[in-house]
Amino acid sequence: MVKNMIIFAVTAVLFPMLLLAQEPAENGGAAYLLGPDDVIRVTVEQHPELSGEFVVAPDGTVTIPNVGTVEVEGRSRAQLRTFLAGRIDRYVNSPRVNVAIVKYASQVIYVVGEVSRPGKYPTEGKIVTLRDAVLLAGLPTRFAADDRVYVISPSRKRPNQTVINLHRILYKGELKRNVELGPGDIVYVPQNFYGWLNDFFNIFLAPFDAAKTAAVTVP
C-alpha cells in the first residue's frame, strides 16, 4: 500500500512536465527532434544579419530577424535546415543554411529516489539505457532497494510501469533487462527497510536533539 502511494506521488509530481515531452522515437536511430528550451545556432553564409543563436520558446517556435517566427518543434536539424532555406530564399538567392544544436534540453529522463544525484538528465538525442541513467545519477545509495526499481513511461491515459532488478544489471552484468529509456521516462529507485528505519529514527529523535541543543545554548 505504502509502495503504491509513493509511486503514485512520484508520477503525480512529474506527470504534468511529462505531457510536454515528446513521445519516444520508434527506433534508437531516429534523429533528434527539437522542442522547447533547446538552443539552436542558425548560420546563413555571408548573411550574419540572418544568423544567430536562438532558444526554442515554450510554444515550439523561434523568431529569426528578417525572417519572422518559425515553428521548429518536432523537426529534426536536417528538416529545419531545409525549411529555413525555403523561407530565406525569399530574401537571399540560393541561401546556404546550416543549423546546429547548441544545447539539448527538451528531451530528458528523470531519475528519482535513492540515488546520489536525483534529477533530470537530457538524452542529447542518444540512446540511454536504465544502467546509463543510474550511472548519470551517481548510482544507488546504501538505502536503495535496487532489486525492485521502477521504470515509468508517460502516457495521457495510464503510465506504463515496469519493475526491474537493477542490482543484477549493475553488479552481475545481466543486461537482458537493461531497457532503453524514452524521453520523459521516470526511473524511481525506492527506499529499502534500513532507509525507512533511518528516516524513522531521525524524525523520532529530532525533538530530543533540538531540546539538547537549546539546553546547551542557554547561558
C-alpha positions in Angstrom: 0.0 0.0 0.0 2.7 2.4 1.0 4.8 1.4 -2.0 1.9 2.2 -4.4 1.3 5.5 -2.7 4.9 6.5 -3.2 4.9 5.6 -6.9 1.7 7.4 -7.4 3.1 10.5 -5.7 6.3 10.4 -7.9 4.2 10.1 -11.0 1.8 12.8 -10.0 4.6 15.3 -9.4 6.4 14.7 -12.7 3.4 13.9 -15.0 2.5 17.5 -15.9 6.1 18.0 -17.2 6.0 14.7 -19.0 2.9 15.7 -21.0 5.1 18.4 -22.6 7.8 15.9 -23.5 7.8 14.2 -26.9 6.8 10.6 -27.4 9.9 8.3 -27.7 11.2 7.7 -31.2 10.2 4.5 -32.8 13.8 3.4 -33.1 17.0 4.3 -31.5 18.5 5.7 -34.7 15.8 8.3 -35.2 17.1 11.9 -35.5 16.7 14.2 -32.5 13.5 16.2 -32.7 13.7 19.8 -31.4 11.5 21.1 -28.6 11.1 23.9 -26.1 14.3 25.0 -24.3 16.6 23.6 -26.9 19.1 26.1 -28.2 20.0 26.2 -31.9 22.5 28.1 -34.0 21.4 29.2 -37.4 24.2 30.2 -39.9 23.4 31.7 -43.3 26.7 32.1 -45.2 27.6 35.7 -45.9 24.5 36.9 -44.1 25.2 37.5 -40.4 22.0 39.5 -40.1 20.1 36.3 -40.6 22.3 34.2 -38.3 22.5 33.7 -34.6 21.6 31.5 -31.6 18.0 31.0 -30.6 16.2 29.4 -27.7 13.1 27.4 -28.7 10.2 29.1 -26.9 7.5 27.1 -24.9 5.2 27.2 -27.9 7.9 25.5 -30.0 8.9 28.5 -32.1 12.0 30.7 -32.7 12.0 34.3 -34.0 14.7 35.0 -36.5 15.4 38.6 -37.5 14.2 39.5 -41.0 12.6 36.0 -41.3 10.0 36.0 -38.6 8.6 33.4 -36.3 9.4 29.8 -37.3 7.8 26.6 -36.0 10.7 24.3 -35.1 9.2 21.8 -32.5 9.0 18.3 -33.9 11.5 19.0 -36.7 15.0 17.4 -36.9 18.0 19.5 -37.6 18.0 18.5 -41.3 14.3 19.2 -41.7 14.7 22.6 -40.1 17.7 23.5 -42.3 15.6 22.6 -45.5 12.6 24.6 -44.2 14.7 27.7 -43.3 16.4 27.6 -46.7 12.9 27.8 -48.3 11.9 30.7 -46.1 15.2 32.6 -46.5 15.1 32.1 -50.3 12.6 34.9 -50.4 15.4 37.3 -49.4 18.6 35.6 -50.5 19.3 33.9 -53.7 20.2 30.2 -53.2 21.0 30.6 -49.5 23.4 28.2 -47.8 21.9 27.5 -44.4 23.4 25.4 -41.6 21.6 24.5 -38.3 23.5 23.3 -35.2 22.1 22.2 -31.9 23.9 24.1 -29.2 22.0 22.8 -26.2 19.8 19.7 -25.8 17.2 20.4 -23.2 13.7 19.3 -24.4 14.1 15.5 -24.2 15.0 14.4 -20.7 14.7 11.5 -18.4 14.1 11.6 -14.7 16.0 9.6 -12.0 14.5 10.0 -8.6 14.5 8.2 -5.2 17.6 6.6 -3.6 20.3 7.7 -5.9 23.3 10.0 -5.2 22.2 12.8 -7.7 18.4 12.6 -8.3 17.2 14.9 -11.1 16.5 15.2 -14.8 19.1 14.4 -17.4 19.0 15.4 -21.1 19.2 12.4 -23.6 21.0 14.6 -26.2 19.4 12.5 -28.9 21.3 9.4 -27.8 20.1 6.0 -26.7 20.0 6.0 -22.9 19.6 2.7 -21.0 18.5 2.1 -17.5 22.1 1.5 -16.5 23.3 4.7 -18.2 20.6 6.7 -16.4 21.5 5.4 -12.9 25.2 5.9 -13.6 24.5 9.5 -14.5 22.6 9.9 -11.2 25.6 8.6 -9.2 24.5 5.0 -8.5 22.0 3.9 -5.8 22.6 4.9 -2.2 23.1 2.3 0.6 19.5 2.8 1.4 18.3 1.8 -2.1 16.1 -1.2 -2.8 17.8 -1.8 -6.1 16.3 -5.2 -6.6 13.0 -3.6 -7.5 13.5 -0.4 -9.5 10.5 1.1 -11.3 10.7 2.4 -14.9 7.6 4.6 -15.6 6.8 5.7 -19.1 4.4 8.7 -19.5 1.0 8.4 -21.1 -2.0 10.7 -21.2 -4.2 7.8 -20.2 -2.2 5.5 -18.0 1.5 5.4 -17.4 3.3 2.1 -18.1 5.2 0.8 -15.2 7.9 -1.9 -15.2 9.7 -3.4 -12.2 13.3 -4.3 -12.9 16.1 -5.8 -10.7 18.7 -3.1 -11.1 21.2 -4.9 -8.8 21.6 -7.8 -11.2 22.2 -5.3 -14.1 24.8 -3.2 -12.2 26.7 -5.8 -10.2 26.2 -9.1 -12.0 26.2 -8.0 -15.6 22.8 -9.3 -16.5 21.9 -6.9 -19.3 18.8 -8.7 -20.5 16.6 -6.2 -18.6 18.8 -3.2 -19.3 15.9 -1.5 -21.1 16.2 1.6 -23.3 14.6 4.7 -21.9 12.5 7.1 -23.9 12.2 10.9 -23.5 10.2 11.7 -20.3 10.7 8.3 -18.7 11.0 8.1 -14.9 13.4 5.8 -13.1 12.3 5.5 -9.5 14.7 3.8 -7.0 12.7 3.1 -3.9 14.0 3.0 -0.3 14.9 -0.2 1.5 13.9 -1.2 5.0 17.1 0.3 6.5 16.4 3.6 4.8 12.9 3.7 6.2 14.2 2.8 9.6 16.9 5.5 9.4 14.3 8.1 8.5 12.0 7.0 11.3 14.7 7.4 13.9 15.8 10.7 12.5 12.2 12.0 12.8 11.7 10.4 16.2 14.9 11.8 17.7 14.7 15.2 16.1 12.8 16.8 19.0 15.3 15.4 21.5 18.2 16.7 19.5 16.6 20.2 19.3 15.9 20.2 23.1 19.5 19.2 23.8 20.9 21.9 21.5 18.6 24.5 23.2 19.8 23.4 26.6 23.4 23.8 25.7 23.0 27.3 24.3 21.1 28.6 27.4 23.6 30.8 29.4 
